[in-house]
Amino acid sequence: MSKIAVVYWSGTGNTEAMAASVSEGAKSAGADVSLFAANEFSADLVDEFDAIAFGCPSMGNEQLEDTEFEPMFTECEAKLNGKKIALFGSYGWGDGEWMRTWEEICGADGAVLACESVICNDSPDDEATAACIELGKALN
């Protein structure tokens, strides 16, 4: 059984809803899943998991949330080489540039993206929810 962490930051609840769907998908594929808000996770926990899904909405000028999520993620980066991960998040404007930049950062860190990242505009609709479930399954 895979041990998977789903780590997210959410300001409006949209990314939190996505995280719940990612967890649901991973559990349905037989994984042991732990759900963490960004302030509950740290680099010290990375090695305890076979795979990690990171979720963060686009903030400001298409960037990761910079007070809780980005510092935690930056701390984790040194441990992502060879780690199976997936990325997800919501946005209210822009075209998803923050996710493309985030994927490039993870690639440079040596992380292994388990599947295509999932983004949605505002709250997750049925299509985004289904994509998050599949993202969770891909981590197993």
Solvent accessible surface area in square Angstrom, and as a share of the most:
residue,aa,sasa,rsa
1,M,185,0.83
2,S,25,0.16
3,K,74,0.31
4,I,0,0.00
5,A,0,0.00
6,V,0,0.00
7,V,0,0.00
8,Y,25,0.10
9,W,48,0.17
10,S,30,0.19
11,G,55,0.53
12,T,120,0.70
13,G,29,0.28
14,N,29,0.15
15,T,1,0.01
16,E,84,0.38
17,A,46,0.35
18,M,1,0.00
19,A,0,0.00
20,A,54,0.42
21,S,12,0.08
22,V,0,0.00
23,S,8,0.05
24,E,98,0.44
25,G,0,0.00
26,A,0,0.00
27,K,119,0.50
28,S,77,0.50
29,A,40,0.31
30,G,38,0.37
31,A,10,0.07
32,D,66,0.34
33,V,22,0.13
34,S,34,0.22
35,L,87,0.43
36,F,36,0.15
37,A,32,0.25
38,A,1,0.01
39,N,111,0.57
40,E,108,0.48
41,F,9,0.04
42,S,33,0.21
43,A,10,0.08
44,D,115,0.60
45,L,42,0.21
46,V,0,0.00
47,D,102,0.53
48,E,93,0.41
49,F,8,0.03
50,D,84,0.43
51,A,1,0.00
52,I,0,0.00
53,A,0,0.00
54,F,0,0.00
55,G,0,0.00
56,C,0,0.00
57,P,15,0.09
58,S,5,0.03
59,M,63,0.28
60,G,50,0.48
61,N,135,0.69
62,E,26,0.12
63,Q,81,0.36
64,L,16,0.08
65,E,9,0.04
66,D,79,0.41
67,T,105,0.61
68,E,74,0.33
69,F,0,0.00
70,E,69,0.31
71,P,69,0.43
72,M,14,0.06
73,F,4,0.02
74,T,78,0.46
75,E,91,0.41
76,C,0,0.00
77,E,38,0.17
78,A,96,0.75
79,K,79,0.34
80,L,0,0.00
81,N,120,0.62
82,G,55,0.53
83,K,27,0.11
84,K,68,0.29
85,I,0,0.00
86,A,0,0.00
87,L,0,0.00
88,F,0,0.00
89,G,0,0.00
90,S,6,0.04
91,Y,39,0.15
92,G,39,0.37
93,W,133,0.47
94,G,49,0.47
95,D,94,0.49
96,G,2,0.02
97,E,90,0.40
98,W,4,0.01
99,M,8,0.03
100,R,116,0.42
101,T,62,0.36
102,W,2,0.01
103,E,50,0.23
104,E,124,0.56
105,I,66,0.33
106,C,0,0.00
107,G,46,0.45
108,A,93,0.72
109,D,35,0.18
110,G,27,0.26
111,A,14,0.11
112,V,80,0.46
113,L,68,0.34
114,A,29,0.22
115,C,41,0.24
116,E,153,0.69
117,S,16,0.11
118,V,16,0.09
119,I,63,0.32
120,C,12,0.07
121,N,83,0.43
122,D,80,0.42
123,S,70,0.45
124,P,30,0.19
125,D,89,0.46
126,D,129,0.67
127,E,140,0.63
128,A,8,0.06
129,T,45,0.26
130,A,54,0.42
131,A,36,0.28
132,C,0,0.00
133,I,38,0.19
134,E,98,0.44
135,L,2,0.01
136,G,0,0.00
137,K,82,0.35
138,A,35,0.27
139,L,2,0.01
140,N,61,0.31
